Amino acid sequence: MIRSDLPVLLARPPALVVGRTGEERSFDCRGILRPRTLALLATALVVSMIAAEAQSQGAASRPGILATLWLWTPVVFGGFLFNLLTSVLSMALGTAAGLLLGLALISLVRPVSRSAWYVTQFFRNAPWLVLLFYCMLLLPFEVLLFGQTVSLPAWLKASVGLALPVMANVAEIVRGGVQSIPDTQWQAADSLAFTRLQTIRMIILPQCLKRMTPPWMNLYAILTMATTLISIVGVQEGLTLTRAALVADGRVELFVPMYLMLLMFFFLYCYPIARWTIALERRFNVKA
Amino acid sequence: MAGFEDFFRWLNDHYGINFSFFYDSFDRDRLLLGIWTTVELSCLCLVLSLAIGVVGAWLQGSRFTLLRRVMQGYIQFFRNTPPLVQLTFFYFAVGGLLPRVADASGQAVPLVSSFGWAALSFSFFAGAFNVEIFRAGIEAVPRTTIEAAESLGYGRLKAYVYIVLPLAFRISLPALNNNLVNLVKTTTLAYAIGVPELLYAAAQIWSEQFNVWEMMNVLLVTYVALVGVLVWGMARCERALRIPGYDT
């Protein structure tokens, strides 16, 4: 059993509901939800636009809310794409570092596993935003590499800042995955004269991969949502551009539909990932 | 006490390590206010989100399809959108639509303060997770236990409050633990709308004293300590609530 501590998606045990008398009700929301939630969101957007339209009746000379929203859509969407880019970069960095840290966690050399444990706990328990500030303010803006001055742009530093907590969480996922493999596998490998490194590489990790995928995807969804944090430390992304567009247009009635639009972009990206994760968990039967 | 302050002043003068809040009363008050605000915000959100979780999990077992779907919509929406954008949406978009009211001195102030919006927004965010956590806990309560309660004449609400919830709560504690830790860490986002919490206070200090490095480490240590206190408290709670022989 995997000991994931990501609270986002708990596997559903066979649906058993505190029903009234008798009938069992299943909460398999796969069928119900996908179109419904979308419909709900779209309704919210439309209602907010109609409300905004009604508010702006006084100024007839300006373009309608829908037209204005459409005008700004490419800007907001471009910013959102930058969020996705940051999330991919941070995830790649964090996964690579986390894999190493996770292997250090299960190391047999006591000082190594001990210090890896402290690092993991530290980066998991510090708030993401604080770590982000840490990286933004304390990393230099340029470094001397082989006699060459290489500048570190803000978005790169921000990606590193986001990669740190990802690293710690990936390390935990790796540890949990490795520990979920039965001891007999290790013993069998031992008896076949595999070295420890060979055992991990050829026997343990390939088996963990399946079990680690759902929590890893979960983490990716969390990271994607966390990428908006970089707007606070002054990197331009979706939220910054939305705000800038609102300021540029200067219409109060545009606030609700614009932010809803940004929320919808994120929802449309993250919700399928969440559904897919649950489906994978079911298929691999990780937490049965 | 004076010696204590002098030590940090000396540390600053000789080594340039500036923990200004140890000797400067203005900075100290700011930082303490920040810590207090963070604790207050965390506690408020904790209680509210737990309430949302308990009520929401009950509503999810409701016989009205519409009610269940609304709950599902709420959960999925808040779980799959960034908390920072939610907060911004509430504070700037929804807050902008609400009327202003006169405060004690007759000044027009927003109906809900930035602290209020932060508390509401984070509670909704963490509450959405709590509903799912409690639901999983409720589903893990054996069917036979509920049937036993029904045969003793408990109604749905009574059985929920007296039988199911106490058991479900114990089962969901580990997951709840994680979510509440996340909640405390999420309170840093309130910085974005100017709530004077810990991060905000620290940012104010380092922008005046230029002691970014020191304040950063103070921040990290303080948050780790705050989370540590919470984890310790939850572990005690878990131990106190353990039913001998009922291990899940």
Interface residues (C-beta under 8 A of the other chain):
Chain A: D5 L6 P7 V8 L9 L10 A11 R12 P13 A15 L16 V17 V18 G19 R20 T21 R25 F27 C29 I32 L33 R36 T37 L40 L41 F122 N125 A126 P127 W128 L129 V130 L131 F133 Y134 L137 L138 A221 T224 M225 A226 T227 T228 L229 S231 I232 G238 L239 R243 V252 F255 V256 M258 Y259 L260 L262 L263 F266 F267 C270 Y271 A274
Chain B: Q60 G61 R63 R68 R69 Q72 G73 Q76 F77 R79 N80 T81 P82 P83 L84 V85 Q86 T88 F89 F92 A93 V94 G96 L97 F129 E132 I133 R135 A136 I138 E139 A140 V141 R143 I146 E150 R156 A159 Y160 V164 A175 N178 N179 V181 N182 V184 K185 T186 T187 T188 L189 Y191 A192 L199 A203 V212 W213 M216 L219 L220 Y223 V224 V227 G228
